[in-house]
Amino acid sequence: QVQLVESGGGLVQPGGSLRLSCVASGFTFTNYAMSWYRQAPGKEREMVAYISAAGGRTNYADSVKGRFTISRDNAKNTVYLQMNSLKPEDTAVYYCRRNGNIAYWGQGTQVTVSS
């Protein structure tokens, strides 16, 4: 069955960095675009970053452009989200998503940006 397992979240000070990882299994990873979403308390889930199946095309929410970088290692079935210059408003649960006709989600990883 499809599984997406996120890791790498935690508590970081404003201006700090984190790298999230999402390990995928149960499907042919190279056939699917992947995305990172986040959901802050009391807010709707929003798309943060997208990467195409081969990794050649990416897209970002305006709020994270220039600070976050999505990448993937198809040999390791893993998608990453490098987050730099973190702000308190980046605090949220971050989810990995497999795109396609049927979307699959990971369980999420908490990112808290606070001094």
N, C-alpha and C positions, 0 to 999 in steps of 0.2 A: 504494500500500500504506500501511497505517497506520504513522505515525512519531510518536514522542514524543521530543523532545530537551530534556533538562534542562540548566540552566546556573545559575551563581550560587554554587556551593559554594566553599569555601576554608578557610583557617585564621583563626580568630577567638579572641580572649581571652574567658575567662568573663565574662559580663555583657554581651557584645557582641551585635550583630545581623547578620543576613544575610537577603537575600531571594532565594529560589529561583524560577526561571521554568521552565515547561514549554510548549514550542510544539508544537502538535499539527497533523498534516496527514493527508490520506488518508481522512478520514471527516467526517461532518457533526457538527461539534463540539457544536453546541447540542442534540443528541439524547442526549448521554451525561453521566452523572455522572462525576466525576473524583476521584481520591484521591492523597494522598502517603503513601508507606510509607518505612520506613527499616530498615536491617540493620546492626547493629554486629558486629564480629568475634566469632565464636563464638556468636552469638545468632540466633534466628529472625527473619525479616522480620516487622515489625509495622506495622499501620496507624497513621498519625499524624493524618491529617485527611481529611475527606470534604466534597465540595460537590456539591449536586444540579445537574442539567442547566441549570436557569435561574438557579442561584446563590442561591436563596432559603432553602436549608436547608444547614446545615453541622453537622459532628460532629467531635469531637476525642478523642484518647486522653487519659486522665486526666493522664498525665505531662506534657502540653504545654498543657493548658487554661489560659487566661489569659496565655500567653506567645507562642503561635503563632496566626497568622491565615491561613486559606485564602481565596482569592478567585479570580475568573476574569473575563476580558475576552473575551466571545464574539465581539466584532468583530475581535479579534486572534488568536483560537484559542489562547489562552494561559491557563494556570492558574498561580497564584502561591502561594508559602508564605512569609509574613513571619515570621521567627523572631527574637524578642527575648529578652533575659535568658538568653542561652544558657549551658548548663552543660556540664561535661566529659562527662556521661552522654548528651548529645545527639550526641556523636561517632558518625558512621555514614555509610554510603552512603545517600543519599536518592533514591527512585525515584518517578516519576510513573506513574500507572496509569489506564488507561481502563477504567471499570467496564462491566458488561454480561455477556451470555451468554458471550462470548469476551473475556477480559481481555488487554490489551496493556500492555507495560511499556517504559519508556525504559531507557537504558543506565546511568542513575544518575549522581549527582554527589556527590563526597566533601565532607563537612562535618567539620572537626576543631576542637574547642573545647579550647584548651590555652593555658596561660600560658608 
